[in-house]
């Protein structure tokens, strides 16, 4: 781990990317980085996943710009949320029907 990153107070994109590169190169692990920098492993894993998505997009023949990428992610999340709400409503209706039958 580089000495300059051991006392980081603000994680800029440049610092995050340097840490992610160290993880990808095998110079450190998520667990080690988490302990060293007092960060949640999930936060570092999110940075790694974001980097992988960005790298994949950059290597596409027709890469999406950042706004398009976020809009696509937002649309996917909205669809998942809608499906989850429908399932929740259906479960509540089923439970109400089953409670009526028991009475």
C-alpha positions as CSV (number, residue, x, y, z in Angstrom):
1,X,0.0,0.0,0.0
2,X,1.4,3.4,-0.9
3,X,2.4,5.6,2.1
4,X,0.5,8.6,0.6
5,X,-2.8,6.8,1.0
6,X,-2.5,5.7,4.6
7,X,-3.8,9.0,6.1
8,X,-6.4,10.0,3.5
9,X,-9.1,12.2,4.8
10,X,-10.9,12.8,1.5
11,X,-11.3,10.1,-1.1
12,X,-11.1,11.8,-4.5
13,X,-11.7,9.9,-7.6
14,X,-7.9,9.8,-8.2
15,X,-7.2,8.3,-4.8
16,X,-10.1,5.8,-5.2
17,X,-8.8,4.7,-8.6
18,X,-5.3,4.3,-7.2
19,X,-6.5,2.0,-4.4
20,X,-8.7,0.0,-6.9
21,X,-5.7,-0.4,-9.2
22,X,-3.7,-1.8,-6.2
23,X,-6.5,-4.2,-5.5
24,X,-6.7,-5.3,-9.1
25,X,-3.0,-5.7,-9.4
26,X,-3.0,-7.9,-6.2
27,X,-0.8,-5.5,-4.2
28,X,-3.5,-5.4,-1.5
29,X,-6.9,-6.9,-0.8
30,X,-10.2,-5.3,0.1
31,X,-9.9,-6.5,3.7
32,X,-6.4,-5.1,4.0
33,X,-7.4,-1.8,2.5
34,X,-10.5,-1.7,4.7
35,X,-8.4,-2.1,7.9
36,X,-5.6,0.3,6.7
37,X,-7.9,3.1,5.7
38,X,-10.7,2.5,8.2
39,X,-13.3,2.0,5.4
40,X,-16.2,-0.4,5.2
41,X,-15.3,-3.3,2.9
42,X,-18.6,-2.8,1.1
43,X,-17.6,0.7,0.2
44,X,-14.3,-0.4,-1.3
45,X,-16.1,-3.3,-3.1
46,X,-18.5,-0.7,-4.6
47,X,-15.5,1.3,-5.9
48,X,-14.1,-1.9,-7.5
49,X,-17.5,-2.8,-9.1
50,X,-17.9,0.8,-10.4
51,X,-14.4,0.7,-11.8
52,X,-15.2,-2.6,-13.6
53,X,-18.4,-1.2,-15.1
54,X,-16.5,1.9,-16.2
55,X,-13.7,-0.1,-17.7
56,X,-16.2,-2.4,-19.6
57,X,-18.1,0.6,-20.9
58,X,-14.8,2.3,-22.0
59,X,-13.8,-0.7,-24.0
60,X,-17.1,-1.1,-25.9
61,X,-17.2,-0.2,-29.6
62,X,-19.8,2.5,-28.8
63,X,-19.4,3.5,-25.1
64,X,-22.2,5.2,-23.3
65,X,-21.4,8.5,-21.8
66,X,-21.7,8.8,-18.0
67,X,-25.2,10.3,-18.2
68,X,-26.5,7.5,-20.4
69,X,-24.9,5.0,-18.1
70,X,-26.6,6.5,-15.0
71,X,-29.9,6.8,-16.8
72,X,-29.8,3.1,-17.7
73,X,-29.0,2.2,-14.1
74,X,-31.8,4.4,-12.9
75,X,-34.3,2.8,-15.3
76,X,-33.2,-0.7,-14.2
77,X,-33.6,0.2,-10.6
78,X,-37.0,1.8,-11.2
79,X,-38.2,-1.4,-12.9
80,X,-36.9,-3.6,-10.1
81,X,-38.6,-1.3,-7.6
82,X,-41.9,-1.5,-9.5
83,X,-41.7,-5.3,-9.6
84,X,-40.9,-5.4,-5.9
85,X,-43.9,-3.2,-5.1
86,X,-46.2,-5.3,-7.2
87,X,-45.0,-8.5,-5.4
88,X,-45.5,-6.8,-2.0
89,X,-49.0,-5.8,-2.8
90,X,-49.9,-9.2,-4.1
91,X,-48.5,-10.8,-0.9
92,X,-50.5,-8.4,1.2
93,X,-53.7,-9.3,-0.7
94,X,-53.0,-13.0,-0.5
95,X,-52.4,-12.7,3.3
96,X,-55.7,-10.8,3.7
97,X,-57.6,-13.4,1.7
98,X,-56.0,-16.2,3.8
99,X,-57.0,-14.4,7.0
100,X,-60.6,-14.1,5.8
101,X,-60.7,-17.8,5.0
102,X,-59.5,-18.7,8.5
103,X,-62.3,-16.7,10.1
